[in-house]
Amino acid sequence: MILTPSFSRRSFLSLLGAGAASTLAGCASSVPRPLATTVAFRPEPIEGPSSELDVMYGSMVDGGFVIPAIPYRQINPRYYRQQVVDPTGERPGTVVVDTASRFLYLIEPGGTAMRYGVGIGREGFAWQGEGVIQWRQRWPKWTPPDEMVARQPELTKYSAKNGGMPPGLLNPLGARALYIFKNGQDTLYRLHGSPEWNSIGKAVSSGCVRLMNQDIIDLYDRVPEKARIVVWQ
């Protein structure tokens, strides 16, 4: 079951601000952040039931798994999936990750973008620039790198030699994973789902860019094949 919520009355327009992306050592290229919008949030109080958000973040069945409902009232409303004025100036179909603001944008025709709240892990700050979403997977396996296994021996059972962690509700990559390549090489940068909804909007200990499972499914179904991705630090 795929959920594709419509434009929300809780969606809002933004005031404009300026910023510049910092340059990380070791990046093959960097993309300076243009003078563009950042969103000034003016929340609309949620009083009583919200049928729209209940559908957007309610329990759903996908790939044989029952994804639990997200207690969205415990999340800052700025991180709800919503359509906004495009703050990036990028062409439609481009994915933009603004790590500082904890937002991911999928640029749409007509000057709008779908915006998703994200959590950024340590690896999420390790790369910036332009790439291509070269590969995507539904309910991916998770294979922790050898360095992580060395730090956390309890993960040995999920190592590459042991076949990784099977897909499932507790898998750290969640319901979907999008794999970013540059010049034909894997950057090791990932956009992925996560069962840890309370990590959205935060810098967390591990992983790249994580979305709530309901949001990564929505993004996965919207993003074009071989989409261009731009990452701002």
Backbone hydrogen bonds, N-H to C=O, Kabsch-Sander energy under -0.5 kcal/mol:
donor,donor_aa,acceptor,acceptor_aa,energy
4,T,2,I,-0.5
11,S,8,S,-1.5
17,G,36,A,-1.1
27,C,24,L,-1.5
36,A,17,G,-0.6
36,A,34,P,-0.8
37,T,87,P,-0.5
38,T,15,L,-0.9
41,F,39,V,-0.8
47,E,45,P,-0.8
48,G,46,I,-0.5
54,D,50,S,-2.6
55,V,51,S,-1.8
56,M,52,E,-2.6
57,Y,53,L,-2.8
58,G,55,V,-0.6
60,M,67,I,-1.7
62,D,65,F,-2.9
65,F,62,D,-2.2
67,I,60,M,-3.2
67,I,65,F,-0.8
70,I,57,Y,-2.9
72,Y,70,I,-2.3
74,Q,71,P,-2.5
75,I,72,Y,-1.9
79,Y,76,N,-2.4
80,Y,77,P,-1.7
82,Q,115,R,-2.0
84,V,113,A,-2.8
86,D,111,G,-2.5
93,G,107,I,-2.9
94,T,91,R,-1.7
95,V,228,R,-2.6
96,V,105,Y,-2.7
97,V,230,V,-2.7
98,D,96,V,-0.6
98,D,103,F,-2.8
99,T,97,V,-0.9
99,T,232,W,-2.0
102,R,98,D,-1.2
103,F,98,D,-1.9
104,L,116,Y,-2.3
105,Y,96,V,-3.2
106,L,114,M,-2.4
107,I,94,T,-2.6
107,I,105,Y,-0.6
108,E,112,T,-2.7
111,G,108,E,-0.7
113,A,84,V,-2.4
114,M,106,L,-2.4
115,R,82,Q,-3.1
115,R,113,A,-0.5
116,Y,104,L,-2.7
117,G,79,Y,-1.2
118,V,102,R,-1.9
119,G,210,R,-2.2
120,I,202,K,-2.4
121,G,119,G,-0.5
121,G,208,C,-2.9
123,E,207,G,-1.1
124,G,121,G,-0.8
124,G,207,G,-1.1
125,F,121,G,-0.6
125,F,122,R,-1.3
126,A,123,E,-1.4
129,G,231,V,-1.6
131,G,229,I,-2.4
132,V,181,F,-2.7
133,I,227,A,-2.9
134,Q,132,V,-1.7
134,Q,179,Y,-1.2
135,W,179,Y,-1.3
137,Q,177,A,-2.4
139,W,175,A,-3.2
142,W,165,M,-1.9
148,M,145,P,-0.6
149,V,145,P,-2.1
150,A,146,D,-2.4
151,R,147,E,-1.5
152,Q,148,M,-2.5
155,L,152,Q,-2.7
156,T,153,P,-2.0
158,Y,155,L,-2.4
159,S,156,T,-1.9
162,N,159,S,-0.8
163,G,160,A,-1.5
164,G,159,S,-2.1
165,M,142,W,-3.8
171,N,168,G,-1.2
174,G,171,N,-2.0
176,R,173,L,-0.7
177,A,137,Q,-2.0
178,L,191,L,-3.1
179,Y,135,W,-3.1
180,I,189,Y,-2.2
181,F,132,V,-2.9
182,K,185,Q,-2.7
185,Q,182,K,-2.1
187,T,180,I,-2.4
189,Y,180,I,-0.6
191,L,178,L,-2.2
192,H,209,V,-2.5
193,G,173,L,-1.6
193,G,176,R,-2.1
194,S,211,L,-0.9
197,W,195,P,-1.6
199,S,196,E,-2.0
200,I,197,W,-1.4
201,G,118,V,-2.2
202,K,199,S,-1.8
204,V,120,I,-2.2
204,V,202,K,-0.6
209,V,190,R,-2.0
210,R,119,G,-2.5
210,R,208,C,-0.6
211,L,192,H,-2.4
213,N,194,S,-0.9
215,D,212,M,-0.7
216,I,212,M,-2.6
217,I,213,N,-1.9
218,D,214,Q,-1.4
219,L,215,D,-2.8
220,Y,216,I,-2.6
221,D,217,I,-1.8
222,R,218,D,-0.9
222,R,219,L,-0.9
223,V,219,L,-2.7
226,K,133,I,-0.7
227,A,224,P,-1.1
229,I,131,G,-2.3
230,V,95,V,-2.8
231,V,129,G,-2.7
232,W,97,V,-3.1
232,W,230,V,-0.5
